[in-house]
């Protein structure tokens, strides 16, 4: 091999690239290998930990009310140090049991504890909590009694353990986890250690000695979280452009925005390794520019890419920008500028604006995305991909026109390239079994409004008889307690309104929900659990509390109004902006939540910025947003035109193509029944929606899918992908046009459906899935294409497949059948259509078994 002309710098760089390639191809060579993770820090990153078979955490640092904990707790082990007083140990064990832990990891400093006493403690614990799985540290007594009740043994690299002892552990068929403490930035040493540990038939885990970072095991979770620096000193995160406009882009790519308020200081650089990238999107200048640049340079050393958005986040001098490889100089600030170079990712929704900015930028060793020159021939590059990430300044980023924000740069391509984001099989919340999800939810406002065309009727009567009874899809209907209760605002109408609510909830296709008791208008005005009357409805003698507004309101509905489905969900009221404490309350009390977000994209305003993200994180809790806004927005705050809600169909179409960003969510208020025009608008919307290829569900079934999105975990090796934590979410989206799913070897895949250029992969009811991609299509295999019902059961044999579907409307299912396969259905289908290689079956039933029998 000829190395002439290469410098030592090039050789070192080549060695690093080769090592990284080796790590990606061989270090984590099999997704079937068992893996473990020990994390004793706070705020667990479930996308990083969920893929592992053993997850060991510090119980006092673990929030049991989060969705991630509920999903993964069956394989999470609470770390317990046995070297405690018996009384405090008993108390801690009671605590972790109450938290919901199912497993325990017994650890100790055996050198300072009496070993036989520790043995007695373990046996006592097992006798009292036999349902717990036990993992033990090899420093403890490994007697036959202890090994007989254990599931795994942990050997620390600091422990001297003889082969005889290891052999004894293996005789009991226990997994052995080898815990190695070392500097995790030493990649070469790490891969050697991993290979050696796996060669000794142990599960490796390498981390620092504090176990407060995400280390390395046989499998490594894909980094899906993107840290976004924001400034909340003046504006709440819900209203910041970084959240409103950035999160939806990351989510479509399969990533998760994690907001960090820079008022709390820059994040610890040593706790950053689990982020896929960093975005600096500050509305106010950070007061310590030198610290910010130093922090970015440290991230660069660790291989974490950074994107600056709209500005550089601080009054950074030319000298400081020079450290990032950007030369700064003064140019002409007149309007006599012209574009001389434009990357294809520019002019996404509108052409670049040539601002009056006189600060000109010239990055070194970068890919320019936009270049313009002034009248003197001086050029500036306001957007570029750099070695450390990339930047897009305001004239190359977003244009504001009549209070609307329009993307100049293609954000999907820019963020993917600047942050070097891995192209994922994307967990998709819009689709299931190949069909777009459809749900509808009603805020309870105005149930008692009189109907203009017939004052003897309430608006709720019209919705009941003209919508709920006539459109046989699922409807989620909430009520406001103060509007219907005897102790509410309308005691004389209460008897009629309660009867009306009961009639709604008696329908098979209606699920109940609460829109709170007094409809709080501004949630952050709740102080010490109380809310002033001027920020809510005012029933006489009412004592405001979160209990009365939320779980108490649900309890009232479930006891008094609903004979069938139970109410589990709050539809946020007013500004739809619950605080972290309020979100903690609903999660603690197992209350689902939805509302908020501002998806109003239309033909007149077809901008991506009019599409909201999936939801918003506060602390460790997520508020789930709606799929589209309600009729109040489309009717100018109910001032008219009252037919204006028809425009939501434009929203549904524009969030379906060219990218399916949202399910169909028909979201409105009960007062829409009070006017002929608004009722006709609803009919128009429902008539359109039910003709689409949809899978109707209740709102309470959509919310957990979004929650799954934020906590599911994935790993990848070549063309093989592993997913865990997909309890409710059942679809992956493949944007790789040259790859198809290997249906022979992807056992939990039901099938695929192509919509435009997007391929939707349907999954069975397991929470863990292994998906393999191949280069060629597989027309000789039978598979599911689409269904308008959820899968209840799936069986796959060597030759045959059996599907049990259970839905809310008469079943329509599409199958691709190979030549050697036939169908059996129970009950029998009413109609069969074969077109384009797809066999579509129509049934007059909602619950159907379909058997595909192949020779």
Secondary structure as GFF3:
##gff-version 3
##sequence-region A 1 855
A	DSSP	alpha_helix	8	22	.	.	.	ID=ss1
A	DSSP	pi_helix	23	27	.	.	.	ID=ss2
A	DSSP	beta_strand	36	39	.	.	.	ID=ss3
A	DSSP	alpha_helix	46	49	.	.	.	ID=ss4
A	DSSP	beta_strand	54	57	.	.	.	ID=ss5
A	DSSP	three_ten_helix	59	61	.	.	.	ID=ss6
A	DSSP	alpha_helix	67	72	.	.	.	ID=ss7
A	DSSP	three_ten_helix	73	75	.	.	.	ID=ss8
A	DSSP	beta_strand	76	81	.	.	.	ID=ss9
A	DSSP	alpha_helix	86	99	.	.	.	ID=ss10
A	DSSP	beta_strand	103	107	.	.	.	ID=ss11
A	DSSP	alpha_helix	115	128	.	.	.	ID=ss12
A	DSSP	beta_strand	133	137	.	.	.	ID=ss13
A	DSSP	alpha_helix	144	148	.	.	.	ID=ss14
A	DSSP	beta_strand	152	156	.	.	.	ID=ss15
A	DSSP	alpha_helix	163	171	.	.	.	ID=ss16
A	DSSP	beta_strand	175	181	.	.	.	ID=ss17
A	DSSP	alpha_helix	187	199	.	.	.	ID=ss18
A	DSSP	beta_strand	203	207	.	.	.	ID=ss19
A	DSSP	beta_strand	216	217	.	.	.	ID=ss20
A	DSSP	beta_strand	225	230	.	.	.	ID=ss21
A	DSSP	three_ten_helix	237	239	.	.	.	ID=ss22
A	DSSP	alpha_helix	241	241	.	.	.	ID=ss23
A	DSSP	pi_helix	242	246	.	.	.	ID=ss24
A	DSSP	alpha_helix	247	252	.	.	.	ID=ss25
A	DSSP	beta_strand	256	261	.	.	.	ID=ss26
A	DSSP	three_ten_helix	262	264	.	.	.	ID=ss27
A	DSSP	three_ten_helix	269	271	.	.	.	ID=ss28
A	DSSP	beta_strand	275	280	.	.	.	ID=ss29
A	DSSP	alpha_helix	289	301	.	.	.	ID=ss30
A	DSSP	beta_strand	306	310	.	.	.	ID=ss31
A	DSSP	alpha_helix	318	322	.	.	.	ID=ss32
A	DSSP	beta_strand	326	330	.	.	.	ID=ss33
A	DSSP	beta_strand	338	342	.	.	.	ID=ss34
A	DSSP	beta_strand	359	363	.	.	.	ID=ss35
A	DSSP	beta_strand	367	373	.	.	.	ID=ss36
A	DSSP	beta_strand	379	386	.	.	.	ID=ss37
A	DSSP	beta_strand	389	393	.	.	.	ID=ss38
A	DSSP	alpha_helix	394	397	.	.	.	ID=ss39
A	DSSP	beta_strand	398	401	.	.	.	ID=ss40
A	DSSP	beta_strand	404	407	.	.	.	ID=ss41
A	DSSP	alpha_helix	411	418	.	.	.	ID=ss42
A	DSSP	beta_strand	426	427	.	.	.	ID=ss43
A	DSSP	beta_strand	431	432	.	.	.	ID=ss44
A	DSSP	beta_strand	435	443	.	.	.	ID=ss45
A	DSSP	beta_strand	450	451	.	.	.	ID=ss46
A	DSSP	beta_strand	454	458	.	.	.	ID=ss47
A	DSSP	alpha_helix	459	463	.	.	.	ID=ss48
A	DSSP	pi_helix	464	468	.	.	.	ID=ss49
A	DSSP	beta_strand	475	479	.	.	.	ID=ss50
A	DSSP	alpha_helix	481	484	.	.	.	ID=ss51
A	DSSP	alpha_helix	494	505	.	.	.	ID=ss52
A	DSSP	beta_strand	510	514	.	.	.	ID=ss53
A	DSSP	three_ten_helix	523	525	.	.	.	ID=ss54
A	DSSP	three_ten_helix	533	535	.	.	.	ID=ss55
A	DSSP	alpha_helix	546	549	.	.	.	ID=ss56
A	DSSP	alpha_helix	551	560	.	.	.	ID=ss57
A	DSSP	beta_strand	569	571	.	.	.	ID=ss58
A	DSSP	alpha_helix	580	588	.	.	.	ID=ss59
A	DSSP	beta_strand	592	594	.	.	.	ID=ss60
A	DSSP	three_ten_helix	608	610	.	.	.	ID=ss61
A	DSSP	beta_strand	615	618	.	.	.	ID=ss62
A	DSSP	beta_strand	621	624	.	.	.	ID=ss63
A	DSSP	alpha_helix	631	634	.	.	.	ID=ss64
A	DSSP	three_ten_helix	644	647	.	.	.	ID=ss65
A	DSSP	alpha_helix	648	654	.	.	.	ID=ss66
A	DSSP	beta_strand	664	669	.	.	.	ID=ss67
A	DSSP	three_ten_helix	670	674	.	.	.	ID=ss68
A	DSSP	alpha_helix	676	689	.	.	.	ID=ss69
A	DSSP	beta_strand	694	696	.	.	.	ID=ss70
A	DSSP	alpha_helix	699	711	.	.	.	ID=ss71
A	DSSP	beta_strand	713	717	.	.	.	ID=ss72
A	DSSP	beta_strand	720	724	.	.	.	ID=ss73
A	DSSP	beta_strand	731	734	.	.	.	ID=ss74
A	DSSP	beta_strand	740	741	.	.	.	ID=ss75
A	DSSP	beta_strand	749	755	.	.	.	ID=ss76
A	DSSP	beta_strand	758	763	.	.	.	ID=ss77
A	DSSP	beta_strand	769	774	.	.	.	ID=ss78
A	DSSP	beta_strand	783	787	.	.	.	ID=ss79
A	DSSP	beta_strand	790	796	.	.	.	ID=ss80
A	DSSP	beta_strand	801	806	.	.	.	ID=ss81
A	DSSP	beta_strand	812	816	.	.	.	ID=ss82
A	DSSP	beta_strand	821	826	.	.	.	ID=ss83
A	DSSP	beta_strand	831	835	.	.	.	ID=ss84
A	DSSP	beta_strand	838	842	.	.	.	ID=ss85
A	DSSP	beta_strand	847	854	.	.	.	ID=ss86
###
